[in-house]
Amino acid sequence: MLCAFIFDREILSPLARHDRRVPFIHASVAELDRTLRDAGGALIVRHGVPQHEIPALARECGVNAVFANRDYEPAAKARDEAVANTLASADVAFFTFKDQAVFDHDDVMTNAGKPYTVFTPYKRKWLQTLTPDALRPYASEDRLNALAKPPAGVAHALPSLAALGFPQAHGPAFPAGTSGAFELFDDFHARMSDYGRTRDFPALKGPSYLGVHLRHGTVSIRALARSAHDAQRHGDKGAEVWLGELIWREFYFSVLHHFPHVGVAGDHRAFKPEYDRIRWETGEAADANFAAWCAGATGYPIVDAAMRQINTSGYMHNRLRMVVASFLTKDLGIDWRRGEAYFEALLNDFELSNNNGGWQWAASSGCDAQPYFRIFNPVTQSQKFDAAGKFIRHYVPEIAGLSDRDIHAPWRAKPDALAAAQISLGADYPQPLVDHDVARKRTLARYDVVRGPGAKKAAPADTGDHPDDNPADD
C-alpha cells in the first residue's frame, strides 16, 4: 500500500496568499508523512491537478487499484469521477469509501425512501439507525505491515509552503495534525458536560474547536460521536447536545448530496426555490453596507466583534455566525450568498455543506418549516450572550470604556457616558448602519411579497433567539 496526498492546484490557486488553511494542511501532511515513515512507509506528495496527478502516479508506481474516501461537494464528486474514468481507461480500479461521516448518501432516509428535509426527524432516524458497528474505529494500525515505500525514482517529497505559493501564510490558532486534534479533544472532553450551558457564550471556553480537524480529516468523526454517545447514555446532557451538533453536520451533508442545486459552483440556489425571488438590496449603498459588515464597522458591537474575530483568526463562534448572518440578510437586506462567500474565503473550518446550510438557515431559504420571521435582534443577543461585554471589549477596544449596560448599544448611551469613555460616535466608533426595528419591518415586507398573500404572517414579537435545533460549526 502506497499513500499519496495531492495539493490540489485548482483549489489552492484562487486562495489569498495569506490563507490560514494551507499552513494547517501542510503541517498536518508533514505529521502524517513522519508517522508513515516511522511505520515503514512514506507519503507521496504532489502539487497539481488530481485528475492528472493520480493517474500519472498510478502509472509510475505500477499499481492496480486506487482507494479514496468520499467527499460530498459537487466539485469533489466531479473530480473523483474524472479520476475514476481516467484510471479505468488504464485498467486501474478505483474504490471510494465512507469516512468523513458516520452515515452518508442513503444511510438515513425516511420510511418512504426519501431524503429528510427537516433536521429533527433526521436526527431521530439517525439515532435509531446508530449501532455499535457504525461507530467502530477504522483500525489503521492493523494494516501498517502492508505499507510500502515509494518505488525508486518516484518523487515524493513534501513541497514547502513557498513552493506551493504561500510563503508568508500563517496557520490558524489551533494545533495541526492528528496530534493537535487529540490535544483539543482531550481538553474538550474534560468540559463536555458543560457544553450545553457554555456553548452560546463567546467569551467562555465552550466549543470543542474541533471543526477545522473534522473539515480536514485529522480527527475521526466516529471517535468523536462514540465518545459523545457513550457519555450521553450515562446521562451527560452536555454530551447529548454536542452529539446533536455532530448530527447537524451530517444532515447538511445529506442535503447537499440529495439537493445539489444548493451548492452549484458559482450559482448557489435557495433550498426553497421561491426564495430565489427575493429582491435583495443592491447598488452603492448596499455595497457600502456590505463592506462595513465585512470590516466589523456596522455600529452594532456584537456584530463588529464577531466580524473582527473571523478577520483576525479565521474562526467565529457559532452563536455569532448566526447573529452576523441574520444581521446581513435581515437587517441590511443583503443576499446571503455574499456572506456565504465571505465565510468561505476566511473560515478555517469551511465546509460547503455546513456553511451553505447555516447561511440558508439564517436567510430563511433553507431547511426549516416557517422561519421567515426569525430575525435576531443584535442588541438582545449581545445582552444575553455577552452580558458583561467581555467578548466585545476584546475585539472592539475603542468602546471598552463603556459600562456593561451601554456597550451593547453605544448610540443609546448618554452624552456624559460617551464623554467619560472618550468616545465620539461617528468618529471613534460608527453610528449604527440601520435601525433594527425599521429594518425588521422592511424585511418582513420583503419576505411577505415572496411568500404571497396567503402565507402565514409574522409573529408579533422579535424573540432575538433561535429554536433548540440549530446548526453549528464549532
Steps between C-alpha positions, in 0.01 A plus 500: 500500500633839394355817653467822302376855554442757226511873569227585252618788282142583395403548866815682608545740208196723571578530872647812657874461550453539877230231525527336841374158394796415277758509783265289714471239224873519430590438864247216520640336186853532640391325820329224301817448295708467817252250644504288184880507486518381860268213401716398204333694219491860380259750350520586133415869469428681175385849405274501196159407365377169650340390173852499354717426801321188629496312167860607433606377842315173444701448180829591665443260787340222294201463731182309412257685730450844656306553822353827627240622745183667380438871491152649472561830323391518135846606379664215693258248353580623150873480577475143627292395202764641266775317690301175488439529125865568424611211718245269340644574156832369634332196657560627855214452748371791709321444833349759732392457861306676772726682743409861584149410616348233721214470249515620142306492174183295555581363847240718675177532302129526577290184510390593149862496383525878459762736642414701809457874460437585867764446764307365799356188329838446331670506840242257640557257212879547522494392864267209423736385225806520723664171596827426679643388166426841344735658755767234465843658450689439179799321651778612267758360740393150392605576143835668552689187393360557150670838460757534227758766428469690170680323214842630405480801273150603612515855636317526828647783710267745674522837320557806715233761561702732278498244219123474538474879465435586866835617638356747752190312611444443870290212625189521720536528874426130541753215512522305174508131417353206686710587803339845500155346476571271796628797698181697436273204563669411828442857613138500384421158642566631849236773453257322267243476778481880506459535123124555507544777758805676355483458122301819432730740684791620285705624795498150653702196398194303398546356148716203411701697238524173305322631189823558309611144577168351392522705182847380408472141620756517779254358750256211472132590505433149632731557797331829584146370457582185700633706789194726499256210461658301783486801733142574398393146588631567850287811536746768385277779365793699363614200296145460371496858372842463338399176329206692356743750349696218337172371356424848358822468300386170349154640432654771284717241326179318413327817379791588272514147363128471426441864402821602321343820364580666833874458437548546125831679450445868434121462511387395847122493505247512778387164633146638468483627139248775580762676710716555192241766412589719797601848391818557699648845550748593225688808383758725660326528836472120532862459395608752763297320766649166397851645524422635847365159605817330372722748682314480831380859479120471510451692825358188669780387736417127512489484120822697468680290760400179323614627160832613643541156655471326165716761328785458746481128575302316233262384774161624614296375793193311380243715679656804337493339156123498530490855635713654223322298230162617623628857515628493142185346353225629727635839618699605194289305248809371317503171311613212721728377222730798553544411865538132417784581261670721759493220756627255239804717443589535868376210713763247604226240531316591180285216372270574208206302638514647851575855387224495240254340741575751773462800272177371351371431851569862592351630176189283543551347157618162623377193686253640749125497538386863551813702573463816295406708803805380697700821528772523761511825696873574524463705817303240696732227371793703630337566835409134546820330385771756578332678790823638650633599157818297545502369143410841357775677694758254368419562134360854513740668744403851391177469702648303790446793736122478480303340780367146474160652428605747231752285314229303319347811338736801522256727314263469794763609752461841657738775380685512832555121488647529150716790607628311805595209272664745256276389215364720225246302300563537131869566563636248750227244435231504230137582542282193428450438129129435547228522760424137586127556552464679166713238322293219649177641361663545160620138506158365591352689208771367269428142599123543500516603133684180414275276707181649360181631659390163638818438697508487877579845634787586726502445872430828679815497709869490420621223727866560430561128539505176307327163543665210675592338169768722355802445277849521637853515361697493815 
